[in-house]
Amino acid sequence: MKPRIFKRLFWAALFAAVAQAHVGSPDVYLDGKAGPYQLFVTVRPPQVIPGVAALEIRSETPGVRELRAVPVPIAGPGARFAPLPDQLKPSKEDAQFFTGSLWMMAPGSWQVRITALGDKGEGILSVPVPSVATTTKKMQRGIGLMLSVLGLFLVGGVVAIAGASVREAKLDPGIEPTSVARRKGYIAMAAASVALLGILWAGNVWWNSEANNYRETVYRPVGMSASLDTHGLLTLNLSDSGWLQPSANGPSRLKLFSVRHSIDDLVPDHDHLMHLYAIRQPGLDAVYHLHPDQIGPGIFRLQLPAMQRGTYRLYADIVHANGFPETPVATVTVPAGLPSRPLAGDDASAITRDWRQSSDTAASFELPDGYRMQWLRPNATLHARQGTLFRFQLLDPRDQTPHDMALYMGMLGHAAFVKTDGTVFAHIHPMGTASMAALTLAADQSSGKSNPNNDMAGMDMPNMPGMNMHAVLPNEVSFPYGFPTPGRYRIFVQMKHGNTIETGVFDASVQ
């Protein structure tokens, strides 16, 4: 096998293993307001469904006395008839830090509805949480051995009791059973053994059937293939995995949960059905944030801009109508000399150094037009699965705040966190990891509003970080996120001034 073919097969297998919403980054982070209270929320969804999600919340506003939380579907009747919420526990060391756990009972698009009570009254914040089973849990070997021994003991005991009930149960103490009684005892023991084996066989069939049914609920991501013609036209084809769809043999039990998952139910997120990041491999030294157009169900097309030649990993952010996000992945090789176009609209790009030749401690990135983007890095070491606000500033050539700061697709900025081995990709907004479409649905359900077009009308824009609509915009943006695993990461940050979209590139090592 040629090395190039082997390499492509390796990446295809890797993508099949990690493709999901925010590739390889399952935890949900959100920095938002519950009424007058600013909350930094971390939700760690379970790997199996039903399962227990861990919840951590820090109130950045003093005076919060109590936090309550309840998981409900993001849409449908279940969102309007929520059960009683659980009260979260405050930390003994920090009264403004709360923890708790919540049962996620079904797959699909959910929200954790948080109610804050304190000195300033009551507030509600809804956090969209994709609820999916990503694996099946195997029984630990020690527990399996212990249960096997206990099972053999129980089977042996039942067989022995069956024989004794025929052979000796009616005899007076001290009387020995006759040969006929012994023979009947052996027959009873054999019959009991056959009956128990039948019960065990039936139980094993039932167990395997339930296990197979559960495997059908394990998350299967939307697939994506990419093709590039000689005219520089990129075509992306999404393929429906059939996850959470009715089975061919009849209605699926998942229909009970009112979920839908296909390739023809996509909704816009920041005015685009797809946000495509193309990142050159293996150096992550060229990035393009593009927005293909849909030309048919599951088919997207884009005339590529002028791109550096090489092999690119493609991450395509999409959102389903029920608020469930996904990031299908693919690869494409861009040759030199393709017909191209200049960047236009919301498209952005950056060319930088190979991550293997870059410092993982640099806090400043020089932009081609003399501007500079700065990461306000914390002094502390970065640790995996630790929620952090990543803060960035844009400065003009005089190291001053640009006078013409502008919103980029309705936000103060966008960021992509990418692990250099390709196992993690997360497109983050100033509000957090949730898509705006999901936030809209969750906010509408919490407030009792109806927003059938899934637009931004239902959002309380002034209260959303990164959505400041005042005439003068700040030159700073923050992103709530936590690296899922240790290793080396590259962060791409986009901010806008005037009609120029700037892309800063930063590196980080995570312990």
BABA-539846 format. One line per field, with one value per residue (C-alpha): residue in one letter; x, y, z. Coordinates in Angstrom, 3 decimals, always signed. Each point is the difference from the previous one (the first is absolute). Layout:
% residues N
residuo: (A | ...);
u: (X | ...);
v: (Y | ...);
w: (Z | ...);
//
This chain:
% residues 511
residuo: (M | K | P | R | I | F | K | R | L | F | W | A | A | L | F | A | A | V | A | Q | A | H | V | G | S | P | D | V | Y | L | D | G | K | A | G | P | Y | Q | L | F | V | T | V | R | P | P | Q | V | I | P | G | V | A | A | L | E | I | R | S | E | T | P | G | V | R | E | L | R | A | V | P | V | P | I | A | G | P | G | A | R | F | A | P | L | P | D | Q | L | K | P | S | K | E | D | A | Q | F | F | T | G | S | L | W | M | M | A | P | G | S | W | Q | V | R | I | T | A | L | G | D | K | G | E | G | I | L | S | V | P | V | P | S | V | A | T | T | T | K | K | M | Q | R | G | I | G | L | M | L | S | V | L | G | L | F | L | V | G | G | V | V | A | I | A | G | A | S | V | R | E | A | K | L | D | P | G | I | E | P | T | S | V | A | R | R | K | G | Y | I | A | M | A | A | A | S | V | A | L | L | G | I | L | W | A | G | N | V | W | W | N | S | E | A | N | N | Y | R | E | T | V | Y | R | P | V | G | M | S | A | S | L | D | T | H | G | L | L | T | L | N | L | S | D | S | G | W | L | Q | P | S | A | N | G | P | S | R | L | K | L | F | S | V | R | H | S | I | D | D | L | V | P | D | H | D | H | L | M | H | L | Y | A | I | R | Q | P | G | L | D | A | V | Y | H | L | H | P | D | Q | I | G | P | G | I | F | R | L | Q | L | P | A | M | Q | R | G | T | Y | R | L | Y | A | D | I | V | H | A | N | G | F | P | E | T | P | V | A | T | V | T | V | P | A | G | L | P | S | R | P | L | A | G | D | D | A | S | A | I | T | R | D | W | R | Q | S | S | D | T | A | A | S | F | E | L | P | D | G | Y | R | M | Q | W | L | R | P | N | A | T | L | H | A | R | Q | G | T | L | F | R | F | Q | L | L | D | P | R | D | Q | T | P | H | D | M | A | L | Y | M | G | M | L | G | H | A | A | F | V | K | T | D | G | T | V | F | A | H | I | H | P | M | G | T | A | S | M | A | A | L | T | L | A | A | D | Q | S | S | G | K | S | N | P | N | N | D | M | A | G | M | D | M | P | N | M | P | G | M | N | M | H | A | V | L | P | N | E | V | S | F | P | Y | G | F | P | T | P | G | R | Y | R | I | F | V | Q | M | K | H | G | N | T | I | E | T | G | V | F | D | A | S | V | Q);
u: (+0.000 | +1.348 | +0.729 | -2.399 | -2.869 | +0.758 | +0.019 | -3.404 | -1.482 | +1.403 | -1.613 | -3.271 | -0.049 | +0.868 | -2.798 | -2.508 | +0.982 | -0.095 | -2.498 | -2.699 | -1.146 | +3.200 | +2.257 | +1.477 | -1.222 | -3.100 | -0.233 | -2.295 | +1.153 | -2.171 | +0.518 | -3.385 | -2.499 | -2.772 | -1.847 | +2.368 | +2.540 | +2.987 | +0.619 | +2.867 | -1.525 | +1.746 | -2.048 | +1.763 | -2.466 | +0.043 | +1.515 | -3.032 | -3.719 | -1.748 | +2.878 | +0.999 | +1.348 | +2.288 | -0.788 | +2.356 | -1.058 | +1.906 | -1.926 | +2.067 | -2.637 | -0.013 | -3.167 | -1.180 | -1.475 | -1.446 | +0.243 | -2.420 | +0.294 | -2.142 | +0.610 | -2.843 | -0.237 | +0.923 | -3.267 | -3.337 | -2.499 | +2.704 | +1.559 | -3.225 | -0.674 | +3.256 | +0.327 | +1.004 | +3.591 | +2.840 | +1.718 | +3.742 | +2.495 | +2.156 | +3.697 | +1.222 | +3.056 | -1.817 | -3.636 | -0.378 | +1.021 | -2.704 | +0.066 | -2.591 | -0.974 | -2.955 | -1.441 | -0.095 | -2.676 | -0.160 | +2.125 | -0.556 | +0.170 | -0.493 | +0.429 | +0.973 | -2.293 | +1.675 | -1.872 | +2.028 | -1.368 | +1.772 | +0.146 | -1.046 | -2.990 | -0.434 | +1.480 | -0.079 | +2.712 | -0.441 | +3.095 | -0.365 | +1.535 | +0.216 | -0.918 | +1.569 | +1.367 | +3.527 | +0.928 | -1.197 | +1.320 | +1.523 | -0.250 | +3.193 | +1.804 | +0.026 | -3.736 | -0.620 | +1.983 | -1.753 | -3.455 | +0.944 | +1.012 | -3.200 | -2.037 | +1.558 | -0.647 | -3.672 | -0.467 | +1.652 | -2.146 | -3.250 | +0.943 | +0.906 | -3.254 | -2.017 | +1.624 | -0.389 | -3.668 | -0.789 | +2.535 | -0.018 | -2.544 | -2.766 | +2.226 | +0.214 | +3.339 | +2.589 | -1.792 | +2.115 | -1.673 | -0.717 | +1.588 | -3.277 | +0.032 | +3.593 | -0.874 | -2.898 | +2.367 | +2.432 | -2.857 | -1.170 | +3.541 | +0.345 | -3.369 | +0.973 | +3.314 | -1.766 | -2.511 | +2.749 | +2.031 | -3.101 | -0.546 | +3.658 | -0.141 | -3.168 | +1.556 | +3.108 | -2.146 | -1.915 | +3.224 | +1.575 | -3.185 | -0.007 | +3.720 | -0.576 | -2.894 | +2.212 | +2.772 | -2.487 | -0.197 | +3.794 | +0.804 | +0.740 | +1.083 | -1.029 | +2.630 | +1.598 | +1.971 | +1.869 | +0.856 | +1.902 | -0.111 | +2.593 | -1.881 | +0.447 | -3.616 | -0.297 | -3.032 | -0.916 | -2.457 | -1.549 | -1.193 | -2.740 | +1.165 | -3.569 | +0.613 | -3.227 | -2.154 | -2.859 | +1.308 | -0.910 | -1.897 | -2.358 | -0.107 | +3.096 | -0.322 | +1.872 | -3.145 | -1.243 | +2.570 | -1.077 | +3.473 | +0.965 | +3.393 | +0.589 | +1.753 | -3.046 | -0.973 | +2.904 | -0.565 | +2.187 | +2.495 | +1.313 | -1.763 | +1.799 | -1.106 | +3.632 | +3.165 | +2.961 | +3.496 | +2.732 | +3.298 | +3.153 | +1.734 | +2.200 | +1.334 | -3.354 | +1.729 | -2.881 | -3.633 | -3.078 | -3.402 | -2.468 | -3.746 | -1.183 | -3.468 | -2.534 | -1.075 | -2.079 | -0.803 | +3.351 | +1.984 | +2.144 | +2.178 | +2.632 | +2.425 | +3.241 | +1.858 | +3.699 | +1.459 | +3.461 | +0.471 | -0.025 | -2.270 | -2.738 | -2.137 | -3.562 | -2.245 | -3.597 | -2.183 | -3.728 | -3.090 | -3.161 | -3.478 | -0.258 | +3.173 | +2.304 | +3.451 | +2.405 | +3.417 | +0.519 | +3.571 | +1.833 | +3.279 | +0.812 | +3.259 | +0.338 | +2.521 | +1.889 | -1.381 | -3.724 | -2.348 | -0.974 | -1.750 | +0.777 | -1.480 | -3.449 | -2.780 | +0.624 | +2.910 | +3.317 | +3.479 | +3.459 | +3.446 | +2.479 | +2.884 | -0.152 | -1.081 | +3.130 | +2.133 | -2.085 | +0.173 | -2.766 | +0.429 | -0.349 | -2.803 | +0.159 | -0.693 | +1.054 | -2.585 | +0.875 | -1.446 | +1.985 | -2.737 | +0.726 | -2.096 | +0.888 | -0.920 | -0.437 | +1.480 | -0.472 | +3.178 | -1.166 | +0.752 | -2.791 | -1.586 | -2.329 | -3.753 | +0.341 | -2.452 | +1.749 | -0.880 | +2.437 | +0.351 | +1.370 | +0.556 | +0.394 | +2.381 | +0.713 | +3.542 | +0.363 | -0.950 | -3.270 | -3.597 | -1.235 | -2.624 | -2.064 | -0.514 | -2.813 | -2.000 | +1.072 | -3.159 | -1.829 | +2.739 | +3.053 | +1.980 | +0.202 | +2.635 | +1.019 | +1.943 | +1.846 | +2.225 | +3.030 | -0.635 | -3.467 | -2.014 | -1.524 | -1.749 | -2.365 | -1.527 | -0.719 | -2.076 | +0.301 | -3.069 | +1.630 | -0.025 | -3.744 | -1.265 | -2.128 | -2.827 | -0.105 | +0.231 | -2.930 | -2.150 | +0.925 | -0.642 | -3.364 | -1.122 | +1.126 | -1.850 | -3.064 | +0.486 | -0.618 | +2.738 | -0.877 | +2.527 | +2.805 | +1.349 | +1.658 | -3.178 | -0.439 | +3.383 | +0.623 | +2.891 | +1.339 | +0.468 | +2.076 | +3.810 | +1.369 | -3.353 | +0.407 | -2.001 | +1.221 | +1.662 | +3.432 | +1.185 | +2.810 | +3.209 | -0.050 | -1.808 | -0.060 | -0.845 | -1.005 | +1.622 | +1.917 | +2.528 | -1.348 | +3.383 | +3.652 | +2.241 | +0.892 | -2.760 | -0.276 | -2.599 | -1.352 | -1.746 | -1.948 | -0.962 | -1.147 | +0.671 | -1.589 | -0.317 | +3.128 | -0.167 | +3.191 | +1.080 | +2.454 | +1.798 | +1.208 | +1.522 | -0.477 | +1.267 | -2.515 | +1.017);
v: (+0.000 | +3.405 | +2.323 | +2.664 | -2.492 | -1.347 | +3.537 | +0.767 | -3.221 | +0.839 | +3.445 | -1.438 | -2.492 | +2.742 | +2.239 | -2.852 | -0.409 | +3.643 | +1.755 | +1.623 | +3.431 | +1.825 | -2.875 | -1.713 | +2.769 | -1.311 | +2.415 | +3.017 | +3.456 | +3.092 | +3.485 | +1.693 | +1.834 | -1.445 | +3.273 | +2.294 | -2.752 | -0.801 | -3.749 | -2.099 | -3.423 | -3.302 | -3.080 | -3.340 | -2.282 | -3.745 | -2.445 | -2.273 | +0.813 | -0.206 | +1.437 | +2.653 | +3.376 | +1.956 | +3.686 | +2.745 | +3.639 | +3.039 | +3.210 | +2.980 | +2.250 | +0.040 | -0.605 | -3.314 | -2.049 | -2.961 | -1.691 | -2.584 | -2.000 | -2.379 | -1.715 | +0.247 | -0.518 | +3.126 | -0.131 | -1.781 | -0.646 | -1.161 | +3.462 | +1.569 | -2.528 | -0.168 | -2.120 | +1.512 | +1.315 | -1.291 | +2.343 | +0.332 | -0.150 | +3.041 | -0.601 | +0.200 | +1.954 | +2.316 | +0.955 | +1.137 | -3.382 | -2.660 | -3.643 | -2.651 | -2.937 | -0.507 | -3.048 | +0.197 | -2.568 | -0.016 | +0.859 | +3.183 | +3.753 | +1.022 | +3.038 | +0.439 | +2.681 | +1.842 | +2.199 | +2.427 | +1.515 | +2.737 | +3.562 | +1.378 | -2.270 | -2.950 | -0.776 | -2.888 | -1.212 | -2.879 | -1.914 | -2.165 | -3.455 | -2.688 | -3.254 | -2.993 | -3.397 | -0.087 | -3.485 | -3.142 | -0.725 | -3.425 | -1.718 | +0.041 | -3.332 | -0.304 | +0.619 | -2.461 | -2.746 | +0.644 | -0.128 | -3.186 | -1.730 | +1.155 | -1.138 | -3.482 | -0.168 | +0.915 | -2.470 | -2.773 | +0.864 | -0.094 | -3.377 | -1.415 | +1.270 | -1.563 | -3.398 | +0.189 | +0.989 | -3.294 | -2.256 | +1.034 | +2.759 | -2.380 | -2.351 | +0.081 | +1.002 | -2.782 | -2.022 | -0.791 | +0.422 | -3.102 | -0.706 | +0.993 | +3.330 | +0.563 | -0.720 | +2.460 | +2.547 | -0.370 | +0.406 | +3.152 | +1.395 | -0.680 | +1.643 | +3.012 | +0.256 | -0.062 | +2.606 | +2.264 | -0.326 | +0.996 | +2.999 | +1.008 | -0.401 | +2.112 | +2.608 | +0.114 | +0.452 | +2.815 | +1.624 | -0.118 | +1.415 | +2.916 | +0.573 | +0.093 | +2.428 | +2.215 | -0.074 | +1.513 | +3.062 | +0.465 | +3.179 | -0.432 | +3.302 | +1.383 | -0.949 | +2.373 | -0.473 | +2.745 | +0.301 | +2.764 | +0.485 | +1.609 | +3.311 | +0.365 | -0.923 | -1.871 | -2.273 | -1.418 | -2.888 | -0.783 | -3.564 | -0.846 | -2.590 | -0.927 | +0.821 | +0.543 | -0.891 | -2.555 | -3.490 | -1.906 | -2.594 | +2.498 | +3.158 | +0.515 | +0.382 | +3.247 | +1.474 | +0.279 | +2.724 | +2.171 | +0.186 | +0.471 | -0.252 | +0.150 | +2.094 | +1.932 | +1.733 | +2.457 | +3.534 | +3.117 | +0.845 | +3.578 | +0.247 | -3.027 | -3.631 | -1.120 | +1.444 | -1.747 | +0.107 | -1.230 | -0.536 | -1.097 | -3.119 | -0.860 | +3.432 | +1.782 | +2.933 | +1.044 | +0.413 | +1.088 | +0.706 | -0.388 | -0.250 | -2.365 | +0.334 | -2.817 | -1.075 | -3.003 | -2.117 | -0.809 | +1.464 | +3.119 | +1.745 | +2.707 | +1.623 | -0.121 | +3.241 | +0.260 | -2.685 | -1.284 | -3.423 | -3.030 | -2.484 | +1.579 | -1.431 | +1.289 | +0.596 | +0.900 | +1.423 | -0.600 | +0.198 | -2.093 | +1.485 | -1.358 | +1.866 | -3.037 | +1.035 | -2.147 | +0.364 | -2.472 | -0.231 | -0.831 | +0.690 | +1.627 | +0.592 | +3.422 | +0.067 | +3.035 | +2.105 | -0.453 | +2.740 | +1.986 | +3.080 | +2.556 | -0.420 | +1.549 | +0.521 | -1.754 | -2.091 | +0.344 | -1.530 | +0.030 | -1.274 | -0.582 | -2.187 | -3.758 | -0.730 | -2.140 | +3.100 | +2.361 | +0.918 | -1.296 | +2.966 | +2.930 | +2.416 | +2.317 | -0.599 | +2.521 | +0.425 | +0.748 | +3.541 | +1.134 | -0.748 | -2.305 | -2.528 | -0.720 | -2.924 | +1.105 | -3.255 | -1.099 | -0.484 | -3.419 | -3.194 | -1.166 | -3.271 | -2.358 | +0.122 | +3.263 | +2.669 | +3.277 | +3.362 | +0.523 | +3.769 | +1.653 | +3.632 | +1.637 | +2.992 | +2.326 | +0.796 | +2.602 | -2.616 | +1.851 | -1.207 | +0.093 | +2.707 | -2.103 | -3.284 | -2.009 | -3.126 | -3.132 | -1.931 | +1.661 | -0.694 | +1.764 | -2.966 | -3.684 | -2.545 | -3.522 | -2.199 | -2.789 | -2.747 | -0.530 | -3.746 | +0.679 | -1.618 | +3.259 | +2.819 | +2.481 | +3.104 | +2.334 | +3.168 | +2.622 | -1.576 | -3.443 | -3.300 | -0.004 | +1.024 | +3.144 | -2.045 | -2.228 | +3.003 | +1.578 | -3.120 | -0.394 | +3.682 | -0.075 | -3.084 | +1.462 | +3.268 | -1.657 | +1.721 | -1.603 | +0.380 | -2.355 | +1.544 | -0.602 | +3.518 | +2.321 | +1.849 | -2.016 | +0.832 | +2.723 | +1.452 | +2.613 | -2.677 | -2.268 | +0.254 | +0.889 | +1.371 | +3.618 | +2.137 | +3.403 | +2.333 | -0.346 | -3.575 | -1.213 | -1.365 | -2.993 | -3.316 | -3.036 | -3.644 | -2.523 | -3.374 | -2.857 | -2.166 | -3.586 | -1.805 | +0.872 | +0.806 | +2.755 | +2.255 | +2.809 | +2.761 | +2.016 | +3.236 | +2.276 | +3.622 | +2.760 | +3.709 | +1.936 | -2.484 | -1.949 | -3.375 | -0.726 | -3.523 | -0.422 | -3.288 | -1.153 | -3.211 | -1.643 | -3.045 | -1.591 | -2.076);
w: (+0.000 | -0.918 | +2.958 | -1.306 | -0.272 | +3.472 | +1.378 | -1.515 | +1.402 | +3.418 | +0.054 | -1.296 | +2.868 | +2.473 | -1.284 | +0.253 | +3.638 | +1.073 | -2.273 | +2.097 | +1.109 | +0.946 | -0.989 | +3.049 | +2.330 | +1.799 | +2.935 | -0.301 | +1.139 | +0.173 | +1.411 | +0.224 | +2.134 | +2.121 | +0.426 | +1.937 | +0.723 | -2.225 | +0.095 | -1.377 | -0.606 | -0.706 | -0.910 | -0.373 | -1.844 | +0.682 | -2.485 | +0.222 | -0.054 | +2.439 | +1.979 | +2.481 | -1.149 | +2.326 | +0.450 | +1.225 | +0.235 | +1.187 | +0.630 | -1.079 | +1.585 | +3.831 | +1.961 | -1.465 | +2.830 | -1.871 | -3.395 | -1.346 | -3.208 | -2.025 | -3.381 | -2.549 | -3.771 | -1.923 | -1.965 | +0.068 | +2.805 | +2.403 | -0.038 | +1.311 | +2.762 | +1.906 | +3.164 | +3.300 | -0.145 | +2.156 | +2.416 | -0.596 | +2.848 | +0.805 | +0.588 | +3.589 | -1.171 | -2.443 | +0.588 | -3.620 | -1.471 | -0.336 | -1.109 | -0.695 | -2.206 | -2.332 | -1.711 | -3.812 | -0.871 | -3.803 | -3.037 | -1.960 | +0.472 | +3.641 | +2.178 | +3.646 | +1.392 | +2.877 | +2.475 | +2.114 | +3.219 | +1.907 | +1.238 | -3.409 | -0.466 | -2.350 | -3.418 | -2.480 | -2.379 | -2.460 | -1.109 | -3.151 | +0.528 | -2.725 | +1.724 | -1.739 | +0.887 | -1.377 | +1.162 | +1.759 | +3.456 | +0.589 | +3.344 | +2.029 | +0.003 | +3.788 | +0.278 | -2.849 | +1.745 | +3.298 | -1.621 | -1.885 | +3.234 | +1.720 | -3.010 | +0.062 | +3.734 | -0.491 | -2.876 | +2.011 | +3.017 | -2.013 | -1.546 | +3.418 | +1.529 | -2.847 | +0.622 | +3.784 | -0.278 | -1.746 | +1.722 | +3.657 | +0.704 | +1.223 | +2.014 | +3.757 | +1.524 | -0.135 | -2.697 | -3.072 | -3.419 | -2.016 | -3.363 | -1.669 | +1.833 | -1.026 | -3.631 | +0.154 | +1.560 | -2.908 | -2.455 | +1.820 | -0.017 | -3.742 | -0.697 | +2.107 | -1.854 | -3.375 | +1.174 | +1.356 | -3.185 | -1.951 | +2.236 | -0.326 | -3.786 | -0.216 | +2.267 | -2.177 | -3.137 | +1.696 | +1.198 | -3.471 | -1.524 | +2.435 | -0.592 | -3.766 | +0.449 | +2.113 | -2.600 | -2.431 | +2.251 | +0.154 | -1.881 | -3.699 | -1.531 | -3.340 | -2.562 | -2.465 | -3.201 | -1.850 | -3.696 | -1.771 | -3.763 | -2.253 | +0.089 | +3.774 | +0.795 | +3.303 | +0.484 | +3.408 | +0.228 | +3.381 | +0.570 | +2.510 | +2.522 | +0.941 | +3.658 | +1.969 | -3.006 | -0.046 | -0.778 | -3.155 | +2.066 | +1.583 | +2.100 | +2.066 | +3.748 | -0.476 | -1.548 | +3.561 | +0.592 | -2.960 | -1.506 | -3.607 | -1.586 | -3.746 | -2.656 | -1.249 | +3.250 | +0.358 | +1.309 | -0.308 | +2.703 | -0.337 | -3.370 | -1.463 | -0.278 | +0.169 | +1.502 | -1.595 | +1.453 | -2.361 | +1.870 | -1.799 | +1.280 | +1.724 | +0.968 | +0.592 | -1.693 | -2.269 | +1.061 | -1.946 | +1.551 | -2.905 | -0.545 | -2.759 | -1.525 | +0.083 | -3.502 | +1.054 | +3.065 | +1.555 | -2.929 | +0.431 | -2.566 | +0.141 | -2.405 | +1.945 | +0.638 | -0.736 | +2.314 | +0.765 | -1.583 | +2.273 | +1.785 | +2.100 | +2.731 | -0.314 | +3.032 | -0.925 | +2.797 | -0.573 | +2.235 | -0.268 | +0.416 | +3.552 | +0.983 | -0.167 | -1.342 | -1.977 | -1.568 | -2.851 | -1.248 | -3.223 | -1.802 | -3.321 | -1.853 | -1.618 | -2.886 | -1.181 | -2.837 | +0.589 | -1.207 | +3.070 | +1.297 | +2.704 | +3.463 | +0.253 | +2.509 | +3.306 | -1.304 | +1.832 | -0.124 | +1.526 | -1.014 | +2.811 | +1.143 | +0.458 | +3.568 | +0.462 | -0.567 | +2.149 | +3.663 | +2.238 | +2.342 | -2.440 | +0.865 | -3.028 | -3.700 | -2.641 | -2.765 | -3.652 | +0.050 | +3.034 | +2.509 | +2.912 | +1.885 | +3.585 | +2.230 | +3.607 | +1.188 | +3.602 | +2.008 | +1.177 | -1.916 | -2.287 | +1.092 | -1.827 | +0.774 | +1.892 | -1.105 | -0.846 | -1.548 | -2.874 | -0.558 | -3.128 | -1.068 | -3.393 | -0.239 | -2.899 | -1.299 | +2.780 | +2.623 | +0.558 | -0.064 | -3.632 | -0.417 | -2.429 | +1.882 | -1.585 | +0.707 | -1.873 | -0.901 | +2.893 | +2.544 | +1.359 | -1.282 | -0.833 | +1.030 | -0.940 | +2.427 | -1.835 | +1.357 | -2.188 | -0.387 | -1.442 | +2.800 | +1.301 | -1.833 | +1.629 | -1.591 | +2.934 | +0.342 | +2.759 | +1.628 | -0.009 | -1.850 | -0.780 | -3.431 | -0.259 | -1.529 | +3.094 | +2.331 | -1.827 | +0.405 | +3.664 | +0.795 | -1.768 | +1.912 | +3.328 | -0.636 | -1.518 | -3.359 | -3.350 | -2.590 | -2.864 | -2.389 | +2.501 | -0.463 | +2.493 | +0.928 | +3.152 | +1.476 | +2.554 | -1.979 | +2.434 | +2.676 | -2.196 | +0.144 | -3.416 | -1.193 | +1.097 | -2.434 | +1.176 | -2.495 | +1.637 | +0.256 | +2.242 | -1.496 | +2.347 | -0.263 | +2.304 | -0.655 | +2.702 | -0.671 | +1.573 | -1.840 | +0.085 | +0.070 | +0.632 | -2.957 | -2.438 | -1.368 | -2.540 | +0.468 | -2.941 | +1.038 | -2.344 | +0.707 | -2.318 | -0.458 | -2.839 | -2.865 | +0.968 | +1.722 | +1.941 | +0.957 | +2.862 | +0.633 | +3.437 | +1.377 | +3.371 | +1.854 | +2.333 | +3.010);
//
